[in-house]
Amino acid sequence: MRSDGYLIGEADLVPLSLGAALLGTGGGGNPYIGMLRARELVRKGAEIRVIPLEALKDDEWVSEVGGIGAPVVGVEKVEEGGECLRAMRAVEEASGKRFSAVISAEIGGSNAMEPLIAAALAGIPAVDGDGMGRAFPEVQMTTYMIYGADVSPAAIADEKGNVVVFRNIIDMYWLERFARDVAVGMGAGAGLAVAPMRGDFVRRTAVPGTVTQALSIGRTILEARAKRRNVVDEVCASTGARLCFTGKITDIERRLEGGFARGSAKLVGSGAWNGSEARIAIQNENLVLWVDGEPVVMVPDLIINLELDTGEPLTTEVLRYGQRVAVIALPVHDLLKTPQALKVVGPAAFGYPELTFKPLEAR
Amino acid sequence: MRSDGYLIGEADLVPLSLGAALLGTGGGGNPYIGMLRARELVRKGAEIRVIPLEALKDDEWVSEVGGIGAPVVGVEKVEEGGECLRAMRAVEEASGKRFSAVISAEIGGSNAMEPLIAAALAGIPAVDGDGMGRAFPEVQMTTYMIYGADVSPAAIADEKGNVVVFRNIIDMYWLERFARDVAVGMGAGAGLAVAPMRGDFVRRTAVPGTVTQALSIGRTILEARAKRRNVVDEVCASTGARLCFTGKITDIERRLEGGFARGSAKLVGSGAWNGSEARIAIQNENLVLWVDGEPVVMVPDLIINLELDTGEPLTTEVLRYGQRVAVIALPVHDLLKTPQALKVVGPAAFGYPELTFKPLEAR
């Protein structure tokens, strides 16, 4: 094992899961159960090492892993724990390549924890970075896929022992389709490992430093709470997030559709937004925020609901009528704002062709 | 290549496809397009050799292949031709075993042709037998699976180049589920190859001689037509089939559901059945025949619709209002009538728990 990077200790897991929930922009699955599993591992002596992107050698093989399914299912259908590792092993077998590091598909939500667990179980380090800098609902929506990663062989595993290998897949959209269909068959919760990526490719295409970023956000939240400060203000101050709306949820519509949680939330304003109305569109994650009918923030930028009083990040499956929330926004990493990336993760890719992406910073 | 068995020549393909359509009991896909593909191969010099079950050596590896999907789709979505071969190759890669013979999952319908084509492309013989002695809609409904064949690794391939490997699957029902989901994603038509079977296992569990049987039935039909005899009578006389109903289709209900063609047909009687009514339940294949409300034939026995005048076997997707048909029945092979088999292919397995299987011979 490499000596560079740092170890994730037991005390880091709660702040990490809290920061990951925030970066999940409502989706990515609730990281709480993953946090408990990671804690069990650490208590048993497993070492979770996080290395910087720069530590990757050109010709080593990195595994991108993550849970796949509808986040709302993850709350009730607890993973067995070895899903991502079994998927990784199946990719190794099919590709004839051996992984020496693991990286997250998405830092947002439970997929911040999955790669750490898989890496610890495999006895290799996790990389400080991910393929989204947030959470997105579909497999092709990673910087790796956008910038040309191999699509196959990839593999998916469930908690019962089923392993399905996507041996030859013609493009990333077909991978998403097959992986989604099989994940739904597996009960809408499974571990996915995609094709081996070279170290130099990952260094160039991953969103850097996001494990550390999630840890830092989580610590900010916990510290603000401990000091009885306004958590939302502190998060905005330390991350550069913009406060876009405060108010109360008046309507929430959710349905499970093709393995996704789709729906929308309506809010009436309070404080500076007294008299205003907002709407948030959801596909696992928060996609677009409209205030008084105007699109204010949209994918790929991050739209995050925090509980107004506690600053607790709210995943879309726990949103409910009457909740008082602060909606904050963070600019997405530049790798996700190129024309090539916007084709895959811009508003049109999510069914909003009428919206032209305008970065948060430009507003 | 072995010298035993016999070669399928161009002149055999039409009778074979006709007999296979009859044994398809309404399903298994229309074998006409497969026949055209096989003819192309034969004209280009490919050798289609059929060997008897007894020619299999104990320790050789046999591949069970077949098309998977809704038959109604096969009419419009023509296979590229190499689907089953690519699936076989993926199973060889995943299992580390090399196939030396191919056997059909089901002799009924287009899956009579698929294994012959895959075998010819691979340069190995096809076995004179299959796993159903007819057609059934689901993957677990073969004698191989019923009598304990390995479930994985299996593989599925489409015409675009996608190949998905079912690497570790916990039981045959999960294989059916995953294979069906992926087949639907592939456009409801794909080639499936299941796990390698040993020669001694295939000798013990396959329904023997069904390629030859299909050929013989097809020749009977063509000969009766050529001699302007009553085709339905000749088929019954030569196969031992029982004539169960003659009449006209008055109602046909069909829907595509979870990758299956489901529905039912209603008929009013003519000739000896004047004044009677019949109903046939369908899930890709004909499942149950009721005459005047009484179940007369039911799965796993074979229920076959022949066009009354021409004796042409009618697949469920070409049934239409006003067609005059003879409904004939054939007893299924004994391997499919054991208690173990009836759990998988008896009336209850198809959603008719109120029906207790009573063999055709006992009526």
Boltz contact constraints between the chains, C-beta under 6 A:
constraints:
  - contact:
      token1: [A, 90]
      token2: [B, 167]
      max_distance: 6.0
  - contact:
      token1: [A, 160]
      token2: [B, 170]
      max_distance: 6.0
  - contact:
      token1: [A, 161]
      token2: [B, 170]
      max_distance: 6.0
  - contact:
      token1: [A, 162]
      token2: [B, 169]
      max_distance: 6.0
  - contact:
      token1: [A, 162]
      token2: [B, 170]
      max_distance: 6.0
  - contact:
      token1: [A, 162]
      token2: [B, 174]
      max_distance: 6.0
  - contact:
      token1: [A, 163]
      token2: [B, 167]
      max_distance: 6.0
  - contact:
      token1: [A, 163]
      token2: [B, 168]
      max_distance: 6.0
  - contact:
      token1: [A, 164]
      token2: [B, 166]
      max_distance: 6.0
  - contact:
      token1: [A, 164]
      token2: [B, 178]
      max_distance: 6.0
  - contact:
      token1: [A, 165]
      token2: [B, 165]
      max_distance: 6.0
  - contact:
      token1: [A, 165]
      token2: [B, 167]
      max_distance: 6.0
  - contact:
      token1: [A, 166]
      token2: [B, 164]
      max_distance: 6.0
  - contact:
      token1: [A, 167]
      token2: [B, 90]
      max_distance: 6.0
  - contact:
      token1: [A, 167]
      token2: [B, 163]
      max_distance: 6.0
  - contact:
      token1: [A, 167]
      token2: [B, 165]
      max_distance: 6.0
  - contact:
      token1: [A, 168]
      token2: [B, 163]
      max_distance: 6.0
  - contact:
      token1: [A, 169]
      token2: [B, 162]
      max_distance: 6.0
  - contact:
      token1: [A, 170]
      token2: [B, 160]
      max_distance: 6.0
  - contact:
      token1: [A, 170]
      token2: [B, 161]
      max_distance: 6.0
  - contact:
      token1: [A, 170]
      token2: [B, 162]
      max_distance: 6.0
  - contact:
      token1: [A, 174]
      token2: [B, 162]
      max_distance: 6.0
  - contact:
      token1: [A, 177]
      token2: [B, 185]
      max_distance: 6.0
  - contact:
      token1: [A, 178]
      token2: [B, 164]
      max_distance: 6.0
  - contact:
      token1: [A, 178]
      token2: [B, 182]
      max_distance: 6.0
  - contact:
      token1: [A, 178]
      token2: [B, 185]
      max_distance: 6.0
  - contact:
      token1: [A, 181]
      token2: [B, 181]
      max_distance: 6.0
  - contact:
      token1: [A, 181]
      token2: [B, 185]
      max_distance: 6.0
  - contact:
      token1: [A, 182]
      token2: [B, 178]
      max_distance: 6.0
  - contact:
      token1: [A, 185]
      token2: [B, 177]
      max_distance: 6.0
  - contact:
      token1: [A, 185]
      token2: [B, 178]
      max_distance: 6.0
  - contact:
      token1: [A, 185]
      token2: [B, 181]
      max_distance: 6.0
